[in-house]
């Protein structure tokens, strides 16, 4: 291919998308200006798929939604001023949803690259509102996203306790996630996703790079997969804390995990029910819970202690390097250790991580960021600063923890600067806030959480 010059590119094109029911392969094609196609593939296991007319129409809408959302991986390479959709048209509401996803989902990317995307991202729209899609005749069973960490495992066990039939699904070749999925003993669905090979060459040639709203992409993939495999619910495990970003002086709020937050869940879920199928329900089971409440639920069982990991260093786009399940150095390791510490015996937690992270003075800066002490919350999927402060306050009052280096430092240097009235953990453990969980299911699940 010719050399990639991001600054000379004027147009990003959604060229075409297609799905072959015989193979289960979806093709998503993009291009810059009149350049060569960048073709991504998504492979849904279980082909061949027999689709009646209604289901086929829903699949076509889900495919277009995936095409449009997944394009964020390519658009960001040059962020050109014009967006074109070659093969089909979208309505005003769909364009508005996509502009919201791209602008907010690329918030961290824009901040790190010194870009201002406000007013720059505009999707072409035609006509008024789309006609309400007909029901696709989907059964009530759930397709549950599993990521190998504590949150999805809490959802899976809550759904199991509530008697919901479920399949656990993940995207890509992670052996760590596969091991967790198999440990559930449930049916599994491992979806393949291959980014356009040319994207990696473009990146080497100086494309803009950085964080994308990957949960938005994965949500669109699972919506397509649910239609094809006969699931009426797509369930994620994003908690209340995901809606809160990092407060950057001079910039404002930047949310690393925006597509895990309530604003995305609400907009995307409503769009799916309007445009794809009204009987396909997308929601996060853990939305009413804080990270600490999720940690408390996870700690109730040791079923996954030897299998789960939330350490991001285990997950890489070109494959994982899991020499050990926890690096012990990244913000995710720091936060999960701190969040679990109030709810499980110290020997169990140290056994999971292989060491006591709170007794290592070299880790002070990492924990300071979680506490929002002399730093902002890390650009990672971690809880709010008030959650970290409440967890640390709990440990400060416990004999088995208070002698550890970073807990003692908290008591000595940080606690005197905090308002004691804002350090209580109990309010953070109460379920509450907006969610899309079906009412009858939430009644059963919340009873399980309270038991």
C-alpha positions in Angstrom: 0.0 0.0 0.0 1.1 3.6 -0.5 2.5 5.5 2.4 -0.1 6.7 5.0 -0.2 10.4 5.6 -2.8 11.1 8.2 -2.8 14.8 7.8 -3.6 14.7 4.1 -6.7 12.4 4.4 -10.0 14.2 4.0 -12.6 11.4 4.1 -13.3 8.2 6.2 -15.6 5.8 4.3 -17.8 3.0 5.5 -17.4 1.0 2.3 -19.6 -2.1 2.8 -20.6 -4.8 5.2 -21.8 -8.4 4.6 -22.6 -11.6 6.4 -22.5 -15.1 5.1 -24.9 -17.4 7.0 -23.1 -20.5 5.6 -19.8 -19.6 7.2 -20.8 -17.3 10.1 -18.3 -14.7 8.8 -19.1 -11.0 8.8 -17.0 -8.7 6.7 -16.6 -5.0 7.6 -14.9 -2.8 5.0 -13.5 0.7 5.5 -11.3 3.1 3.5 -9.6 6.5 3.7 -10.3 8.8 0.7 -10.2 6.5 -2.4 -7.5 4.3 -0.9 -7.6 0.5 -0.5 -10.2 -1.3 1.6 -9.4 -2.1 5.2 -11.4 -5.3 5.9 -12.1 -6.7 9.3 -13.8 -10.0 9.9 -15.9 -11.3 12.8 -16.7 -15.0 12.9 -19.7 -16.3 14.9 -19.4 -20.1 15.7 -22.4 -22.3 14.8 -22.8 -21.9 11.1 -24.6 -22.6 8.9 -27.4 -20.3 10.2 -30.9 -20.7 8.9 -32.7 -17.3 9.1 -36.3 -16.6 8.4 -37.2 -13.2 6.8 -37.7 -11.4 10.1 -34.5 -12.7 11.7 -32.5 -12.0 8.5 -33.7 -8.4 8.5 -32.7 -8.0 12.2 -29.3 -9.5 11.4 -28.8 -7.0 8.6 -29.6 -4.1 11.0 -27.3 -5.6 13.7 -24.5 -6.0 11.0 -24.8 -2.3 10.0 -24.7 -1.3 13.7 -21.5 -3.3 14.1 -20.0 -1.9 10.9 -20.6 1.6 12.2 -19.4 1.1 15.7 -16.4 -1.0 14.9 -15.3 1.7 12.4 -14.0 3.7 15.4 -10.8 1.5 15.3 -10.0 2.8 11.8 -11.4 6.3 11.9 -9.1 7.3 14.8 -6.0 6.6 12.6 -6.5 10.0 10.9 -9.7 11.6 12.3 -10.5 13.2 8.9 -13.1 16.0 8.7 -15.7 14.0 6.6 -17.4 10.7 7.2 -19.2 8.9 4.4 -21.4 5.8 4.4 -21.3 4.2 0.9 -23.8 1.3 0.9 -26.7 2.4 3.1 -28.3 5.3 4.8 -28.9 6.0 8.5 -31.5 8.1 10.3 -31.1 11.1 12.6 -31.2 9.0 15.8 -28.6 6.5 14.6 -26.3 9.3 13.5 -26.7 11.0 16.9 -25.9 7.7 18.8 -22.7 7.2 16.7 -21.5 10.8 17.2 -22.0 10.2 21.0 -20.0 6.9 20.9 -17.2 8.3 18.8 -16.8 11.6 20.7 -17.0 10.2 24.2 -15.5 6.9 23.5 -12.4 8.6 22.0 -12.2 11.0 24.9 -9.0 9.6 26.3 -7.5 9.1 22.8 -8.2 12.8 22.0 -6.7 14.0 25.3 -3.5 12.0 24.9 -3.1 13.1 21.3 -3.8 16.7 22.0 -6.9 16.7 19.7 -10.3 18.4 20.1 -13.0 16.3 18.5 -15.9 18.4 19.5 -17.9 19.4 16.4 -15.6 17.4 14.2 -17.4 14.1 14.2 -20.5 14.2 12.0 -22.2 11.2 10.5 -24.4 11.7 7.4 -28.1 11.2 8.1 -31.1 10.9 5.8 -34.8 11.2 6.5 -36.7 11.0 9.7 -37.0 8.2 12.3 -36.6 4.6 11.3 -39.6 2.3 11.5 -39.8 0.3 14.7 -38.3 -3.2 14.0 -40.5 -6.2 14.5 -39.9 -8.8 17.2 -37.4 -11.5 16.1 -38.9 -14.3 18.1 -36.0 -14.6 20.5 -36.1 -16.9 23.5 -35.2 -15.5 27.0 -31.8 -17.1 27.4 -28.9 -14.8 28.0 -25.6 -14.3 26.1 -23.3 -13.2 28.9 -20.0 -11.4 28.1 -17.1 -12.9 30.1 -13.8 -11.0 30.4 -11.8 -13.2 32.8 -12.2 -10.7 35.8 -14.3 -10.7 38.9 -17.3 -8.7 37.5 -18.5 -11.0 34.8 -18.1 -14.0 37.2 -20.3 -12.3 39.7 -23.0 -11.8 37.0 -22.8 -15.4 35.8 -23.2 -16.8 39.3 -26.1 -14.3 40.0 -27.9 -15.4 36.9 -27.3 -19.0 37.7 -28.8 -18.5 41.2 -31.8 -16.7 39.5 -32.4 -19.7 37.2 -31.6 -17.9 34.0 -30.4 -20.1 31.1 -27.1 -18.6 29.8 -24.2 -19.0 27.4 -20.9 -17.3 28.3 -19.3 -15.5 25.3 -16.0 -13.9 24.6 -14.2 -12.4 21.7 -10.6 -13.4 20.7 -8.1 -16.1 21.6 -7.4 -15.4 25.3 -6.6 -18.7 27.0 -7.1 -17.0 30.4 -10.7 -16.1 29.5 -11.3 -19.6 28.0 -10.2 -21.1 31.3 -12.6 -19.0 33.3 -15.4 -19.7 30.9 -14.8 -23.4 31.1 -14.7 -23.2 34.9 -18.3 -21.9 34.9 -19.5 -25.3 33.5 -21.9 -23.4 31.2 -22.2 -23.4 27.4 -19.6 -21.2 25.8 -19.4 -19.2 22.6 -15.9 -18.0 21.5 -16.2 -15.4 18.7 -13.4 -14.5 16.4 -12.4 -11.0 15.5 -9.6 -10.2 13.1 -8.7 -6.5 12.6 -7.7 -5.4 9.1 -4.0 -6.4 8.8 -3.2 -3.1 7.1 -4.2 -1.2 10.3 -1.0 -2.4 12.0 1.1 -1.1 9.1 -0.8 2.2 9.2 0.0 2.5 12.9 3.7 1.9 12.1 3.5 4.8 9.5 2.4 7.4 12.0 -1.4 7.0 12.4 -3.0 8.4 15.5 -3.3 5.7 18.0 -4.8 5.2 21.4 -7.7 3.9 23.4 -11.0 3.1 21.7 -14.4 2.3 23.2 -13.9 -1.4 23.0 -16.9 -2.3 25.1 -19.1 -0.6 22.5 -17.6 -2.7 19.7 -17.9 -5.9 21.8 -21.5 -5.0 22.6 -22.3 -4.7 18.9 -20.6 -8.0 18.2 -22.6 -9.8 20.9 -25.9 -8.3 19.6 -25.2 -9.8 16.2 -24.2 -13.1 17.8 -27.3 -13.2 20.0 -29.6 -12.9 17.0 -27.8 -15.7 15.2 -27.5 -18.1 18.1 -31.0 -17.5 19.6 -30.5 -15.4 22.7 -32.9 -12.7 23.8 -30.6 -11.0 26.3 -27.1 -9.6 25.9 -25.7 -9.2 29.4 -22.6 -7.2 30.4 -21.1 -6.6 33.9 -20.4 -2.9 34.1 -21.0 -1.4 37.6 -22.2 2.0 38.7 -18.6 3.3 39.1 -17.9 3.0 35.4 -19.9 6.1 34.7 -17.3 8.3 36.5 -14.1 9.4 34.7 -10.9 11.0 35.7 -11.0 14.7 36.5 -8.1 16.4 34.6 -7.1 19.9 35.7 -7.7 22.2 32.7 -9.5 19.6 30.7 -12.4 18.3 32.8 -13.7 14.8 33.0 -12.2 12.1 30.7 -13.7 8.7 31.1 -11.4 5.8 30.1 -14.4 3.4 30.3 -17.1 5.6 28.9 -18.6 2.7 26.9 -18.9 0.8 30.1 -21.0 3.7 31.7 -24.7 4.2 32.0 -25.0 6.8 29.2 -23.7 4.3 26.6 -25.7 1.4 28.0 -29.0 3.4 28.0 -28.5 4.9 24.4 -27.2 1.6 22.9 -29.8 -0.6 24.5 -32.7 1.7 23.4 -31.3 1.7 19.9 -31.1 -2.1 19.7 -34.7 -2.4 20.8 -35.8 0.2 18.3 -33.8 -0.6 15.2 -32.7 -4.3 15.6 -35.4 -6.2 17.6 -37.6 -5.1 20.5 -37.2 -8.6 22.1 -33.4 -8.3 22.2 -32.6 -6.7 25.6 -29.1 -5.3 26.2 -28.1 -4.4 29.8 -25.5 -4.6 32.5 -26.6 -6.8 35.4 -24.2 -5.0 37.9 -25.2 -1.4 37.0 -26.9 -0.7 40.4 -23.7 -1.8 42.3 -20.5 -0.1 43.1 -17.1 -1.7 42.5 -16.8 -2.4 46.2 -20.2 -4.1 46.2 -19.1 -6.3 43.3 -15.9 -7.2 45.2 -17.9 -8.2 48.2 -20.0 -10.5 46.1 -17.0 -12.1 44.5 -15.4 -12.7 47.8 -18.3 -14.9 48.9 -17.0 -17.9 46.9 -13.4 -19.1 46.1 -14.6 -21.0 43.0 -12.6 -18.8 40.7 -9.6 -17.7 42.9 -7.1 -19.8 40.9 -8.5 -18.7 37.5 -9.6 -15.1 37.3 -7.5 -12.1 36.5 -8.3 -8.4 35.9 -4.6 -7.5 35.1 -4.6 -5.7 31.8 -1.0 -6.8 31.1 -2.5 -10.2 30.4 -4.4 -8.9 27.4 -2.8 -7.6 24.3 -4.3 -7.0 20.9 -1.7 -9.3 19.3 -2.0 -12.0 21.9 -1.5 -12.3 25.6 1.7 -12.9 27.6 0.4 -14.5 30.8 3.6 -15.4 32.6 1.6 -14.9 35.7 -2.1 -13.8 36.2 -1.3 -10.7 38.1 1.7 -8.3 37.4 1.1 -6.6 40.7 2.2 -3.3 39.3 -0.6 -1.9 37.1 -3.7 0.1 38.3 -6.0 -2.8 37.8 -3.9 -5.0 40.1 -3.7 -2.3 42.7 -7.4 -1.6 42.6 -8.7 -5.2 42.6 -6.3 -6.0 45.5 -7.6 -3.0 47.5 -11.2 -3.6 46.7 -11.1 -7.2 47.7 -9.1 -6.7 50.9 -12.0 -5.6 53.1 -14.0 -8.6 52.2 -11.7 -11.7 52.3 -9.2 -13.1 54.7 -5.7 -11.7 54.1 -4.0 -15.1 53.5 -6.5 -15.8 50.7 -6.0 -12.5 49.0 -2.2 -12.7 49.2 -2.4 -16.3 47.8 -4.4 -15.0 44.8 -1.9 -12.3 43.9 1.3 -14.1 45.0 2.3 -11.1 47.3 1.0 -8.4 49.5 0.8 -5.3 47.3 0.0 -3.0 50.3 3.3 -3.8 52.1 5.5 -2.6 49.2 6.5 1.1 49.6 7.5 1.2 45.9 3.8 0.9 45.0 2.8 4.1 46.8 2.3 6.3 43.7 0.0 3.7 42.2 -2.2 3.6 45.2 -2.1 7.4 45.6 -3.7 7.7 42.2 -6.5 5.4 43.2 -7.1 7.5 46.3 -7.0 10.6 44.1 -4.2 11.9 46.4 -1.8 14.2 44.5 -2.9 12.6 41.2 -6.0 11.9 39.2 -7.8 8.5 38.9 -5.8 6.3 36.4 -7.0 5.9 32.9 -8.1 2.3 33.7 -11.3 0.5 34.6 -11.0 1.1 38.3 -13.5 2.3 40.9 -14.0 5.9 42.1 -11.6 7.6 44.4 -14.1 7.5 47.2 -14.3 3.7 46.9 -10.6 3.4 47.2 -10.5 5.8 50.2 -13.3 3.9 51.9 -11.5 0.5 51.4 -8.2 1.9 52.7 -10.0 3.3 55.7 -11.4 -0.1 56.5 -8.0 -1.7 56.4 -6.6 1.1 58.6 -8.9 -0.2 61.4 -7.9 -3.8 61.1 -5.0 -5.3 63.0 -3.9 -7.7 60.2 -3.5 -4.8 57.7 -2.6 -1.6 59.6 1.1 -2.4 60.0 1.5 -2.8 56.2 3.7 -0.1 54.7 1.0 1.6 52.5 -1.8 1.3 55.0 0.4 2.8 57.7 1.4 5.6 55.3 -2.3 6.3 54.6 -3.0 6.7 58.3 0.1 8.9 58.8 0.0 11.1 55.7 -3.3 10.9 53.8 -6.1 10.3 56.3 -5.5 13.6 58.2 -6.3 15.5 55.0 -9.6 13.7 54.4 -13.1 14.4 55.8 -13.9 11.4 58.1 -17.6 11.7 57.2 -16.8 10.7 53.6 -14.9 7.6 54.4 -17.8 5.3 55.4 -18.0 2.1 53.3 -21.6 1.2 54.1 -23.3 3.7 51.8 -21.1 2.5 48.9 -22.4 -1.1 49.3 -26.0 -0.2 48.8 -27.6 -1.0 45.4 -29.2 1.9 43.6 -29.4 4.1 40.6 -30.6 3.7 37.1 -30.4 0.4 35.3 -31.9 -1.6 32.4 -32.2 -5.0 34.2 -35.7 -6.4 33.6 -37.7 -5.8 36.8 -38.6 -9.4 37.6 -35.0 -10.5 37.1 -33.6 -7.6 39.2 -35.9 -8.7 42.0 -34.4 -12.2 42.0 -30.8 -11.0 41.5 -31.0 -8.3 44.2 -32.3 -11.0 46.7 -29.3 -13.1 45.8 -26.9 -10.2 46.3 -28.5 -9.5 49.7 -28.5 -13.1 50.9 
